[in-house]
Amino acid sequence: MSGFSRDDADHRLADPADARSNCGVGVVMDLDGDGGHWVLSDGLELLENLEHRGTTGAEESTGDGAGVMIQTPHDFFADEVDADLTPGEYAVGSVFLPADDADAREELRRTVETTFAEEGLDVVAWRTVPTDNGDLGQTALDSEPEIIQVFVESTDGLTGDAFDRRLYTARRVLEKHVEETEPAGHERFYVVSLDTDTVVYKGLLKGEQVADYFPDLTDDRVDTTFAMVHARFSTNTLGAWHLAHPYRGIIHNGEFNNGPRLRRVRRRGQTQADHRQPRAVRHRERRQRARTPVARRA
């Protein structure tokens, strides 16, 4: 955009003076509600085209994080999971577990089952999510988790909002239990999503790596009415698998602390401080006069 002038602003899609160090976000949705695999394919293409909004560190093959949220593909899971899954009566959760400690993984799986049972959820199936890390950088490989999906039903047949509330409560109880007891591998444990209607695929990836890393996403049986995608631009923290978006219900591009904005905020704060200082001085002088005896004032 060299040679850009304010006079050209009406003819450009963006003004460089209004730049932000934001993440890249986007949604592809079939407004007719029919859906199909094409929605996900278009979403992944959109994610790849957001690469200018995401970023990498010194290692170009490791991104700050990228992912996609889609509608639960019931027909796909019916083929892949050895369980009787009825839409609306089950939820699927995606979970990160330590990849390098089989004993810790097994213990954490038992913790999930036990805690969910205490909260009125029955684990009916587990599924290891297929992944292909051949294109990942060493930083991403060093912290790569085992990604599994857990399928749960309510023990007393709850559906709708009541089931959703139970899922939320059970997840929070599970997270708190793992945080407080600190079992082996707890620092690598993370519940990516747990929902009746949606499922999240994400990781310490570049946008262009997501489709290859998760073969599920290129399977024609995976249909959805929407695909919500995110490419992370991290300015405050280092990239991490669990910090990638989408989060369980949202994506956001909240990184707004770029240099020009910070300078404007600092100048505005200084101007306000300059206006406040004379008034503070006046108050101090009044207090000093009030403490001065009348005779001395004369």
C-alpha positions in Angstrom: 0.0 0.0 0.0 2.8 2.4 -0.7 1.7 5.8 -1.9 -1.6 5.6 0.0 -3.2 8.9 0.8 -6.2 9.9 2.9 -7.8 11.1 -0.4 -7.8 7.5 -1.6 -9.5 6.1 1.6 -12.9 5.8 0.0 -11.4 3.5 -2.7 -9.5 1.1 -0.5 -10.8 -1.7 1.7 -8.6 -0.6 4.6 -6.7 2.4 5.8 -3.2 1.4 7.0 -3.4 4.1 9.7 -6.2 2.0 11.3 -4.1 -1.2 11.4 -4.6 -3.6 14.3 -2.5 -6.6 15.4 -5.6 -8.7 15.4 -6.3 -12.4 15.0 -8.1 -13.5 11.8 -11.7 -14.7 12.2 -14.4 -15.8 9.8 -17.6 -17.7 9.4 -19.1 -19.6 6.5 -22.8 -20.5 6.9 -25.5 -22.0 4.8 -28.4 -19.6 5.5 -30.8 -22.2 4.0 -29.9 -24.6 6.8 -29.2 -27.5 4.5 -25.5 -27.6 5.1 -23.0 -30.1 3.7 -19.3 -30.8 3.5 -18.9 -27.8 1.1 -19.5 -25.5 4.0 -16.5 -26.9 5.9 -14.4 -27.0 2.8 -15.1 -23.3 2.2 -14.4 -22.6 5.8 -11.0 -24.2 5.6 -10.2 -22.3 2.5 -11.2 -19.1 4.3 -8.9 -20.1 7.2 -6.0 -20.6 4.8 -6.7 -17.1 3.3 -6.5 -15.6 6.8 -2.8 -16.5 7.2 -1.9 -12.8 6.9 -3.9 -12.3 10.1 -2.3 -15.2 12.0 1.4 -15.3 12.7 4.4 -17.5 13.5 7.4 -17.2 15.8 11.0 -17.6 14.7 10.0 -21.1 13.5 7.9 -20.6 10.4 6.3 -24.0 10.5 4.8 -23.4 14.0 1.8 -21.1 14.1 0.3 -19.2 17.0 -2.7 -21.4 16.8 -5.6 -22.1 14.4 -8.8 -24.0 14.4 -12.5 -24.5 13.4 -15.8 -25.0 15.1 -18.4 -27.0 13.3 -21.9 -28.4 13.8 -21.7 -31.9 15.3 -21.5 -34.3 12.3 -24.0 -36.9 13.6 -23.9 -39.2 10.6 -20.1 -39.2 10.6 -19.9 -40.1 14.3 -22.6 -42.8 13.8 -20.2 -44.5 11.3 -17.0 -44.0 13.4 -18.2 -44.7 17.0 -19.3 -48.0 18.4 -22.3 -46.7 20.3 -26.0 -45.8 19.7 -25.9 -42.1 19.3 -29.1 -40.2 19.1 -28.9 -36.5 18.1 -29.9 -34.3 21.0 -29.4 -37.1 23.6 -25.6 -37.2 23.5 -22.7 -34.7 23.6 -19.2 -35.0 22.2 -16.2 -33.5 24.0 -12.7 -33.0 22.6 -9.9 -33.4 25.2 -6.2 -32.8 25.2 -4.1 -35.4 27.1 -0.4 -35.9 27.5 1.0 -37.7 24.4 4.1 -39.0 26.0 2.7 -40.8 29.1 0.3 -43.7 28.5 -0.2 -44.3 32.3 -1.1 -40.6 32.8 -3.5 -40.7 29.9 -5.3 -43.7 31.3 -5.5 -42.2 34.7 -7.0 -39.0 33.4 -9.5 -40.9 31.3 -10.6 -42.7 34.5 -10.9 -39.4 36.2 -13.1 -38.1 33.4 -15.4 -41.1 33.7 -15.6 -41.0 37.5 -16.2 -37.3 37.7 -18.8 -37.3 34.9 -20.6 -40.2 36.6 -20.8 -38.3 39.8 -22.3 -35.4 37.9 -25.0 -37.5 36.1 -23.2 -38.2 32.8 -22.5 -41.6 31.4 -19.4 -42.0 29.1 -20.6 -44.3 26.3 -17.6 -44.1 24.0 -14.1 -42.8 23.4 -12.5 -42.0 20.1 -8.9 -41.1 19.3 -8.9 -38.2 16.8 -6.7 -39.1 13.8 -3.9 -36.5 13.2 -1.0 -36.1 10.8 1.8 -34.0 12.3 4.2 -34.4 9.3 4.1 -30.7 8.5 4.4 -29.3 12.1 7.4 -27.4 13.4 9.5 -28.7 16.3 7.9 -26.3 18.8 4.4 -27.6 18.1 5.7 -31.2 18.1 7.4 -30.8 21.5 4.1 -29.9 23.1 1.7 -31.8 20.9 -1.1 -33.6 22.9 -3.0 -36.7 22.4 -6.5 -35.6 21.1 -9.4 -37.7 22.0 -13.2 -37.4 21.8 -15.5 -38.5 24.6 -19.2 -39.2 24.0 -21.6 -38.8 26.9 -25.3 -39.1 27.7 -27.3 -38.0 30.6 -27.9 -40.8 33.1 -31.5 -39.7 33.5 -32.4 -38.8 29.9 -32.0 -35.0 30.1 -32.1 -33.1 26.8 -32.2 -29.5 25.7 -31.2 -26.7 28.1 -31.2 -29.0 31.1 -28.6 -31.3 29.4 -26.5 -28.3 28.4 -26.4 -27.0 32.0 -25.3 -30.4 33.2 -22.6 -30.6 30.7 -21.3 -27.2 31.7 -21.4 -28.1 35.4 -19.7 -31.4 34.9 -16.9 -29.8 32.8 -16.2 -27.2 35.5 -16.2 -29.8 38.3 -13.8 -31.9 36.2 -11.4 -29.0 35.5 -11.4 -27.9 39.1 -10.7 -31.5 40.3 -7.8 -31.9 38.0 -6.4 -28.5 38.9 -6.6 -29.2 42.7 -5.4 -32.8 42.7 -2.7 -32.4 40.1 -2.6 -36.0 38.8 0.3 -37.0 36.5 -0.1 -35.2 33.2 -2.5 -32.6 34.6 -0.6 -29.7 33.0 -1.3 -31.1 29.6 -5.0 -31.8 30.3 -7.6 -29.5 28.6 -11.2 -29.8 27.7 -11.4 -28.2 24.2 -15.2 -28.5 23.9 -18.1 -30.4 25.3 -21.4 -29.8 23.6 -24.5 -31.4 22.1 -24.4 -29.2 18.9 -20.8 -28.3 18.2 -17.3 -29.7 18.1 -14.0 -27.9 18.0 -10.8 -28.9 16.1 -7.8 -26.7 17.0 -4.2 -26.7 17.9 -0.8 -24.9 17.8 -1.1 -24.7 14.0 -1.0 -22.4 11.1 -4.3 -21.9 9.3 -3.0 -23.8 6.3 -2.0 -26.8 8.5 -5.4 -27.4 10.0 -7.0 -29.4 7.2 -3.9 -31.7 6.8 -3.5 -32.2 10.6 -7.1 -33.3 11.1 -8.1 -35.8 8.4 -11.7 -35.7 9.9 -12.1 -32.3 8.3 -11.5 -33.5 4.8 -13.8 -36.5 5.1 -16.8 -36.0 2.8 -19.1 -37.5 5.5 -18.5 -34.5 7.8 -21.4 -32.2 7.1 -22.2 -28.9 8.8 -24.3 -25.8 8.3 -21.5 -23.5 9.5 -17.8 -23.3 10.0 -16.3 -20.7 12.4 -12.6 -20.4 11.9 -9.8 -18.5 13.7 -6.1 -17.8 13.1 -4.3 -16.5 16.2 -2.1 -13.5 16.3 -0.4 -13.6 19.7 1.1 -10.4 21.1 0.8 -10.9 24.8 1.5 -14.6 25.3 3.4 -17.4 23.6 1.5 -19.8 21.4 0.1 -22.9 23.1 -2.2 -25.7 22.0 -4.9 -24.9 24.5 -4.8 -21.1 23.7 -5.7 -21.7 20.1 -9.2 -20.7 19.1 -12.1 -21.4 18.8 -12.8 -21.5 22.4 -15.8 -23.6 23.5 -18.4 -21.1 22.4 -16.6 -18.1 20.8 -13.8 -16.8 18.7 -12.5 -13.3 19.1 -9.8 -11.0 17.6 -9.1 -9.1 20.8 -5.5 -8.3 20.2 -5.7 -4.5 19.8 -2.5 -3.3 21.5 -0.5 -2.1 18.5 2.0 0.7 18.7 0.1 3.6 17.3 -2.9 2.8 19.5 -0.8 2.6 22.6 0.8 6.0 21.7 -2.6 7.6 21.3 -3.8 6.2 24.6 -0.6 7.4 26.3 -1.0 10.9 24.9 -4.6 11.0 25.9 -3.7 9.9 29.5 -1.0 12.5 29.7 -3.3 15.2 28.6 -5.8 14.3 31.2 -3.1 14.2 33.8 -1.9 17.7 32.8 -5.5 19.0 33.2 -5.8 17.4 36.7 -2.5 18.7 38.0 -3.4 22.5 38.5 -6.5 21.6 40.3 -4.5 19.3 42.7 -2.1 22.2 43.3 -5.0 24.5 44.1 -6.4 22.0 46.6 -3.0 21.7 48.3 -2.7 25.5 48.6 -6.2 25.8 50.1 -5.3 23.2 52.7 -2.1 25.0 53.6 -3.9 28.3 54.0 -6.6 26.7 56.1 -3.9 25.5 58.5 -2.2 28.9 58.7 -3.2 31.1 61.7 -5.2 34.2 60.9 -2.6 36.5 62.6 0.2 35.1 60.5 -1.8 35.6 57.3 -2.0 39.3 58.1 
